[in-house]
Amino acid sequence: MKLKQQCTIPNILTLIRFLCIPVMAKYILAGDDFRVVAFVLYGGIWSTDLLDGYIARRFNQVTDLGKLMDPFVDKVMQFTASVTLYGIGKVPFWLPLFVASKEVLMMIGTAVVLRSRRQVVYAKWYGKLTTFTFVAGSGAVVLMDTPTAVRWAPWIFVPVLLLSVLSATQYALAGVRMLTDKSEPDGSAGRNGTDEDPSGDERD
Protein backbone atom coordinates (compact mmCIF):
# COMPACT_ATOMS: atom_id res chain seq x y z
CA MET A 1 0.00 0.00 0.00
CA LYS A 2 1.37 3.40 -0.99
CA LEU A 3 0.80 5.83 1.87
CA LYS A 4 -0.11 8.71 -0.42
CA GLN A 5 -2.87 6.68 -2.08
CA GLN A 6 -4.29 5.67 1.32
CA CYS A 7 -4.58 9.25 2.65
CA THR A 8 -8.16 9.77 1.54
CA ILE A 9 -10.95 11.70 3.22
CA PRO A 10 -12.79 8.49 4.29
CA ASN A 11 -9.62 7.10 5.88
CA ILE A 12 -8.97 10.37 7.69
CA LEU A 13 -12.55 10.32 9.01
CA THR A 14 -12.07 6.72 10.13
CA LEU A 15 -8.91 7.71 11.99
CA ILE A 16 -10.73 10.60 13.69
CA ARG A 17 -13.48 8.16 14.64
CA PHE A 18 -10.92 5.85 16.21
CA LEU A 19 -9.29 8.67 18.19
CA CYS A 20 -12.70 9.77 19.52
CA ILE A 21 -13.52 6.35 21.01
CA PRO A 22 -11.41 6.86 24.20
CA VAL A 23 -13.04 10.26 24.70
CA MET A 24 -16.49 8.68 24.40
CA ALA A 25 -15.46 5.96 26.85
CA LYS A 26 -14.31 8.60 29.35
CA TYR A 27 -17.69 10.34 29.33
CA ILE A 28 -19.66 7.10 29.54
CA LEU A 29 -17.62 6.09 32.59
CA ALA A 30 -18.20 9.56 34.08
CA GLY A 31 -21.77 8.50 34.84
CA ASP A 32 -25.24 9.92 34.48
CA ASP A 33 -24.22 13.57 34.79
CA PHE A 34 -22.34 13.28 31.48
CA ARG A 35 -24.63 10.87 29.64
CA VAL A 36 -25.82 13.52 27.16
CA VAL A 37 -22.23 14.39 26.23
CA ALA A 38 -21.46 10.67 25.89
CA PHE A 39 -24.52 10.21 23.69
CA VAL A 40 -23.53 13.10 21.41
CA LEU A 41 -20.04 11.62 21.00
CA TYR A 42 -21.50 8.17 20.44
CA GLY A 43 -23.89 9.45 17.78
CA GLY A 44 -21.17 11.54 16.16
CA ILE A 45 -18.83 8.59 15.85
CA TRP A 46 -21.44 6.42 14.20
CA SER A 47 -22.61 9.25 11.93
CA THR A 48 -19.02 9.65 10.76
CA ASP A 49 -18.97 5.93 10.05
CA LEU A 50 -21.89 6.33 7.66
CA LEU A 51 -20.33 9.43 6.12
CA ASP A 52 -16.93 7.91 5.36
CA GLY A 53 -18.57 4.86 3.79
CA TYR A 54 -20.73 7.07 1.57
CA ILE A 55 -17.79 9.23 0.47
CA ALA A 56 -15.64 6.19 -0.28
CA ARG A 57 -18.28 4.67 -2.56
CA ARG A 58 -19.60 7.89 -4.10
CA PHE A 59 -16.19 9.33 -5.02
CA ASN A 60 -14.38 6.06 -5.71
CA GLN A 61 -12.06 6.43 -2.72
CA VAL A 62 -12.21 2.82 -1.56
CA THR A 63 -8.73 1.74 -0.45
CA ASP A 64 -7.13 -1.41 0.96
CA LEU A 65 -6.33 0.46 4.16
CA GLY A 66 -9.94 1.56 4.49
CA LYS A 67 -11.14 -2.01 4.05
CA LEU A 68 -9.04 -2.97 7.06
CA MET A 69 -9.50 0.12 9.22
CA ASP A 70 -13.25 0.59 8.93
CA PRO A 71 -14.40 -2.81 10.26
CA PHE A 72 -11.63 -2.75 12.89
CA VAL A 73 -12.79 0.61 14.25
CA ASP A 74 -16.41 -0.60 14.21
CA LYS A 75 -15.47 -3.60 16.34
CA VAL A 76 -13.42 -1.50 18.77
CA MET A 77 -16.36 0.89 19.09
CA GLN A 78 -18.85 -1.89 19.85
CA PHE A 79 -16.61 -3.59 22.38
CA THR A 80 -15.68 -0.30 24.08
CA ALA A 81 -19.32 0.72 24.37
CA SER A 82 -20.35 -2.63 25.86
CA VAL A 83 -17.43 -2.72 28.36
CA THR A 84 -17.87 0.86 29.56
CA LEU A 85 -21.64 0.49 29.90
CA TYR A 86 -21.04 -2.63 31.97
CA GLY A 87 -18.43 -0.73 33.98
CA ILE A 88 -21.04 1.74 35.22
CA GLY A 89 -23.67 -0.95 35.76
CA LYS A 90 -25.99 -0.11 32.88
CA VAL A 91 -25.78 -3.47 31.09
CA PRO A 92 -25.31 -7.05 32.33
CA PHE A 93 -21.97 -8.85 32.18
CA TRP A 94 -23.07 -11.13 29.36
CA LEU A 95 -23.18 -8.25 26.87
CA PRO A 96 -19.42 -7.44 26.62
CA LEU A 97 -18.69 -11.18 26.95
CA PHE A 98 -21.05 -11.89 24.08
CA VAL A 99 -19.59 -9.11 21.90
CA ALA A 100 -16.03 -10.31 22.52
CA SER A 101 -16.90 -13.96 21.84
CA LYS A 102 -18.72 -13.08 18.63
CA GLU A 103 -15.82 -11.06 17.28
CA VAL A 104 -13.24 -13.73 18.18
CA LEU A 105 -15.28 -16.42 16.43
CA MET A 106 -15.77 -14.19 13.39
CA MET A 107 -12.03 -13.49 13.18
CA ILE A 108 -11.18 -17.19 13.47
CA GLY A 109 -13.72 -18.13 10.79
CA THR A 110 -12.53 -15.36 8.48
CA ALA A 111 -8.90 -16.38 8.96
CA VAL A 112 -9.67 -20.03 8.16
CA VAL A 113 -11.51 -19.16 4.94
CA LEU A 114 -8.90 -16.58 3.95
CA ARG A 115 -6.05 -19.02 4.51
CA SER A 116 -7.74 -21.92 2.75
CA ARG A 117 -9.50 -20.17 -0.12
CA ARG A 118 -7.99 -16.68 -0.26
CA GLN A 119 -11.52 -15.34 0.01
CA VAL A 120 -13.31 -13.11 2.48
CA VAL A 121 -16.93 -13.38 3.59
CA TYR A 122 -18.14 -9.79 3.57
CA ALA A 123 -21.18 -8.52 5.42
CA LYS A 124 -24.66 -9.22 4.11
CA TRP A 125 -27.90 -7.52 5.01
CA TYR A 126 -28.42 -9.53 8.19
CA GLY A 127 -24.94 -8.63 9.43
CA LYS A 128 -25.58 -4.95 8.78
CA LEU A 129 -28.99 -5.20 10.50
CA THR A 130 -27.34 -6.79 13.55
CA THR A 131 -24.84 -3.94 13.74
CA PHE A 132 -27.57 -1.31 13.37
CA THR A 133 -29.62 -2.93 16.13
CA PHE A 134 -26.62 -2.98 18.45
CA VAL A 135 -25.80 0.65 17.66
CA ALA A 136 -29.38 1.79 18.25
CA GLY A 137 -29.70 -0.20 21.47
CA SER A 138 -26.36 0.93 22.86
CA GLY A 139 -27.11 4.55 22.00
CA ALA A 140 -30.42 4.36 23.82
CA VAL A 141 -28.75 2.88 26.91
CA VAL A 142 -26.01 5.53 26.86
CA LEU A 143 -28.71 8.23 27.00
CA MET A 144 -30.72 6.54 29.78
CA ASP A 145 -30.05 7.17 33.45
CA THR A 146 -28.69 4.13 35.27
CA PRO A 147 -31.91 2.94 37.01
CA THR A 148 -33.81 3.06 33.70
CA ALA A 149 -31.00 1.34 31.84
CA VAL A 150 -30.78 -1.47 34.42
CA ARG A 151 -34.47 -2.11 33.95
CA TRP A 152 -34.60 -2.04 30.14
CA ALA A 153 -31.14 -2.93 28.83
CA PRO A 154 -31.54 -6.74 29.01
CA TRP A 155 -34.69 -6.50 26.91
CA ILE A 156 -33.21 -3.99 24.48
CA PHE A 157 -30.39 -6.37 23.59
CA VAL A 158 -32.55 -9.48 23.11
CA PRO A 159 -33.06 -8.63 19.38
CA VAL A 160 -29.28 -8.18 19.07
CA LEU A 161 -28.74 -11.68 20.45
CA LEU A 162 -31.29 -13.22 18.11
CA LEU A 163 -29.97 -11.40 15.05
CA SER A 164 -26.39 -12.29 15.98
CA VAL A 165 -27.29 -15.98 16.10
CA LEU A 166 -28.91 -15.65 12.67
CA SER A 167 -25.89 -13.81 11.27
CA ALA A 168 -23.39 -16.25 12.76
CA THR A 169 -25.31 -19.18 11.30
CA GLN A 170 -25.49 -17.63 7.83
CA TYR A 171 -21.80 -16.64 7.84
CA ALA A 172 -20.84 -20.13 9.03
CA LEU A 173 -22.83 -21.69 6.18
CA ALA A 174 -21.23 -19.31 3.68
CA GLY A 175 -17.79 -20.21 5.04
CA VAL A 176 -18.49 -23.94 4.80
CA ARG A 177 -19.66 -23.52 1.20
CA MET A 178 -16.43 -21.71 0.36
CA LEU A 179 -14.28 -24.33 2.05
CA THR A 180 -16.05 -27.21 0.30
CA ASP A 181 -16.08 -25.52 -3.11
CA LYS A 182 -13.60 -27.42 -5.29
CA SER A 183 -13.31 -24.73 -7.95
CA GLU A 184 -10.30 -22.44 -8.03
CA PRO A 185 -11.07 -18.92 -6.73
CA ASP A 186 -10.57 -16.35 -9.48
CA GLY A 187 -8.86 -13.01 -9.02
CA SER A 188 -12.02 -11.09 -8.28
CA ALA A 189 -13.21 -13.60 -5.73
CA GLY A 190 -9.83 -13.55 -4.06
CA ARG A 191 -10.20 -9.81 -3.60
CA ASN A 192 -13.88 -9.50 -2.80
CA GLY A 193 -14.84 -12.96 -1.57
CA THR A 194 -18.52 -13.10 -2.47
CA ASP A 195 -20.85 -10.83 -4.42
CA GLU A 196 -21.10 -8.38 -1.56
CA ASP A 197 -20.72 -4.66 -1.07
CA PRO A 198 -17.98 -3.51 -3.44
CA SER A 199 -16.68 -1.15 -0.80
CA GLY A 200 -15.36 -4.15 1.08
CA ASP A 201 -16.80 -2.91 4.37
CA GLU A 202 -17.19 -5.76 6.79
CA ARG A 203 -19.89 -4.62 9.19
CA ASP A 204 -21.41 -7.24 11.41
HUBELSUL-V186106 format. One record per residue. N is the residue number from 1. SS is DSSP state (A for helix, B for strand, O for the rest). PSI is psi in whole degrees, 0 to 359 (999 if undefined). OMEGA is omega in degrees with one decimal (999 if undefined). Layout:
BEGIN
n=N ss=SS psi=PSI omega=OMEGA
n=N ss=SS psi=PSI omega=OMEGA
END
This chain:
BEGIN
n=1 ss=O psi=125 omega=175.0
n=2 ss=O psi=127 omega=-174.4
n=3 ss=A psi=319 omega=-177.4
n=4 ss=A psi=322 omega=-179.5
n=5 ss=A psi=337 omega=-177.5
n=6 ss=A psi=347 omega=-178.8
n=7 ss=O psi=71 omega=179.5
n=8 ss=O psi=166 omega=178.5
n=9 ss=A psi=315 omega=177.8
n=10 ss=A psi=319 omega=-179.9
n=11 ss=A psi=325 omega=176.3
n=12 ss=A psi=318 omega=177.2
n=13 ss=A psi=321 omega=178.6
n=14 ss=A psi=320 omega=178.0
n=15 ss=A psi=318 omega=177.5
n=16 ss=A psi=318 omega=177.4
n=17 ss=A psi=315 omega=-179.5
n=18 ss=A psi=317 omega=-179.0
n=19 ss=A psi=336 omega=-179.9
n=20 ss=A psi=343 omega=-177.0
n=21 ss=A psi=314 omega=177.5
n=22 ss=A psi=326 omega=178.4
n=23 ss=A psi=316 omega=176.9
n=24 ss=A psi=315 omega=-179.4
n=25 ss=A psi=319 omega=179.6
n=26 ss=A psi=316 omega=-177.0
n=27 ss=A psi=331 omega=173.4
n=28 ss=A psi=314 omega=-179.2
n=29 ss=A psi=342 omega=179.4
n=30 ss=O psi=346 omega=174.1
n=31 ss=O psi=191 omega=-171.9
n=32 ss=A psi=328 omega=-177.9
n=33 ss=A psi=338 omega=-177.6
n=34 ss=A psi=18 omega=-175.4
n=35 ss=A psi=330 omega=178.7
n=36 ss=A psi=318 omega=177.0
n=37 ss=A psi=316 omega=179.0
n=38 ss=A psi=320 omega=179.8
n=39 ss=A psi=319 omega=178.8
n=40 ss=A psi=317 omega=177.6
n=41 ss=A psi=317 omega=179.1
n=42 ss=A psi=310 omega=179.5
n=43 ss=A psi=323 omega=178.9
n=44 ss=A psi=320 omega=179.5
n=45 ss=A psi=316 omega=-179.0
n=46 ss=A psi=327 omega=175.9
n=47 ss=A psi=321 omega=177.2
n=48 ss=A psi=326 omega=176.8
n=49 ss=A psi=315 omega=178.1
n=50 ss=A psi=320 omega=-177.3
n=51 ss=A psi=315 omega=-177.1
n=52 ss=A psi=327 omega=176.6
n=53 ss=A psi=319 omega=179.0
n=54 ss=A psi=313 omega=-179.1
n=55 ss=A psi=318 omega=-178.4
n=56 ss=A psi=317 omega=-178.9
n=57 ss=A psi=318 omega=-174.3
n=58 ss=A psi=323 omega=-174.7
n=59 ss=O psi=20 omega=174.8
n=60 ss=O psi=49 omega=179.7
n=61 ss=O psi=29 omega=176.1
n=62 ss=O psi=128 omega=-178.7
n=63 ss=O psi=162 omega=176.7
n=64 ss=A psi=321 omega=178.6
n=65 ss=A psi=319 omega=178.7
n=66 ss=A psi=324 omega=178.9
n=67 ss=A psi=331 omega=178.2
n=68 ss=A psi=316 omega=-174.7
n=69 ss=A psi=315 omega=-171.8
n=70 ss=A psi=307 omega=178.7
n=71 ss=A psi=327 omega=178.7
n=72 ss=A psi=314 omega=179.8
n=73 ss=A psi=322 omega=176.6
n=74 ss=A psi=314 omega=-177.8
n=75 ss=A psi=319 omega=177.5
n=76 ss=A psi=319 omega=-180.0
n=77 ss=A psi=313 omega=-178.7
n=78 ss=A psi=314 omega=-178.0
n=79 ss=A psi=319 omega=179.4
n=80 ss=A psi=317 omega=179.1
n=81 ss=A psi=315 omega=-178.0
n=82 ss=A psi=319 omega=-179.1
n=83 ss=A psi=314 omega=-178.5
n=84 ss=A psi=323 omega=176.7
n=85 ss=A psi=323 omega=174.1
n=86 ss=A psi=322 omega=-178.4
n=87 ss=A psi=332 omega=178.4
n=88 ss=O psi=11 omega=172.5
n=89 ss=O psi=17 omega=-178.1
n=90 ss=O psi=335 omega=-179.9
n=91 ss=O psi=155 omega=179.2
n=92 ss=O psi=164 omega=-176.3
n=93 ss=A psi=330 omega=-174.9
n=94 ss=A psi=341 omega=-178.0
n=95 ss=A psi=304 omega=177.5
n=96 ss=A psi=327 omega=177.5
n=97 ss=A psi=318 omega=179.3
n=98 ss=A psi=315 omega=-179.5
n=99 ss=A psi=314 omega=-179.8
n=100 ss=A psi=315 omega=-179.7
n=101 ss=A psi=318 omega=-179.7
n=102 ss=A psi=315 omega=-177.6
n=103 ss=A psi=321 omega=178.9
n=104 ss=A psi=316 omega=179.3
n=105 ss=A psi=320 omega=178.5
n=106 ss=A psi=318 omega=-179.9
n=107 ss=A psi=320 omega=178.4
n=108 ss=A psi=313 omega=179.6
n=109 ss=A psi=316 omega=179.1
n=110 ss=A psi=318 omega=-179.9
n=111 ss=A psi=320 omega=179.8
n=112 ss=A psi=313 omega=-179.4
n=113 ss=A psi=319 omega=-178.9
n=114 ss=A psi=319 omega=-179.0
n=115 ss=A psi=320 omega=-174.8
n=116 ss=A psi=322 omega=-172.2
n=117 ss=A psi=355 omega=-175.8
n=118 ss=O psi=39 omega=178.6
n=119 ss=O psi=157 omega=179.3
n=120 ss=O psi=135 omega=175.6
n=121 ss=O psi=105 omega=-179.5
n=122 ss=O psi=166 omega=-172.8
n=123 ss=O psi=138 omega=172.7
n=124 ss=O psi=185 omega=-173.9
n=125 ss=A psi=324 omega=-178.2
n=126 ss=A psi=329 omega=175.1
n=127 ss=A psi=317 omega=178.6
n=128 ss=A psi=322 omega=178.3
n=129 ss=A psi=321 omega=177.6
n=130 ss=A psi=315 omega=179.5
n=131 ss=A psi=316 omega=-180.0
n=132 ss=A psi=318 omega=-179.4
n=133 ss=A psi=319 omega=177.7
n=134 ss=A psi=316 omega=-179.5
n=135 ss=A psi=313 omega=-179.2
n=136 ss=A psi=316 omega=-179.5
n=137 ss=A psi=315 omega=179.9
n=138 ss=A psi=319 omega=178.5
n=139 ss=A psi=319 omega=178.5
n=140 ss=A psi=318 omega=-179.3
n=141 ss=A psi=322 omega=176.7
n=142 ss=A psi=320 omega=-176.5
n=143 ss=A psi=337 omega=-178.9
n=144 ss=O psi=152 omega=168.2
n=145 ss=O psi=163 omega=-172.1
n=146 ss=A psi=313 omega=179.8
n=147 ss=A psi=319 omega=179.3
n=148 ss=A psi=318 omega=-179.5
n=149 ss=A psi=318 omega=179.2
n=150 ss=A psi=324 omega=-177.8
n=151 ss=A psi=320 omega=-169.9
n=152 ss=A psi=339 omega=-174.6
n=153 ss=A psi=314 omega=-179.5
n=154 ss=A psi=325 omega=-179.8
n=155 ss=A psi=325 omega=179.6
n=156 ss=A psi=324 omega=-175.0
n=157 ss=O psi=1 omega=174.8
n=158 ss=A psi=314 omega=176.2
n=159 ss=A psi=326 omega=178.5
n=160 ss=A psi=317 omega=178.1
n=161 ss=A psi=312 omega=-177.4
n=162 ss=A psi=316 omega=179.0
n=163 ss=A psi=325 omega=178.7
n=164 ss=A psi=321 omega=176.4
n=165 ss=A psi=317 omega=177.7
n=166 ss=A psi=312 omega=-178.5
n=167 ss=A psi=314 omega=-179.1
n=168 ss=A psi=320 omega=179.4
n=169 ss=A psi=315 omega=-178.5
n=170 ss=A psi=319 omega=178.4
n=171 ss=A psi=322 omega=178.1
n=172 ss=A psi=317 omega=178.2
n=173 ss=A psi=318 omega=178.4
n=174 ss=A psi=320 omega=178.5
n=175 ss=A psi=319 omega=178.1
n=176 ss=A psi=320 omega=178.5
n=177 ss=A psi=319 omega=178.0
n=178 ss=A psi=316 omega=-176.3
n=179 ss=A psi=330 omega=-178.6
n=180 ss=A psi=355 omega=178.1
n=181 ss=O psi=122 omega=-175.8
n=182 ss=O psi=348 omega=-178.3
n=183 ss=O psi=155 omega=179.2
n=184 ss=O psi=129 omega=177.2
n=185 ss=O psi=133 omega=179.2
n=186 ss=O psi=180 omega=-175.5
n=187 ss=A psi=319 omega=-177.7
n=188 ss=A psi=322 omega=179.1
n=189 ss=A psi=322 omega=179.1
n=190 ss=A psi=333 omega=-179.2
n=191 ss=A psi=318 omega=-172.1
n=192 ss=A psi=354 omega=176.5
n=193 ss=O psi=266 omega=-179.2
n=194 ss=O psi=184 omega=-177.2
n=195 ss=O psi=61 omega=-176.6
n=196 ss=O psi=191 omega=-179.6
n=197 ss=O psi=120 omega=-177.6
n=198 ss=O psi=346 omega=178.0
n=199 ss=O psi=342 omega=179.7
n=200 ss=O psi=8 omega=178.9
n=201 ss=O psi=132 omega=179.9
n=202 ss=O psi=88 omega=-175.9
n=203 ss=O psi=119 omega=179.3
n=204 ss=O psi=999 omega=999
END
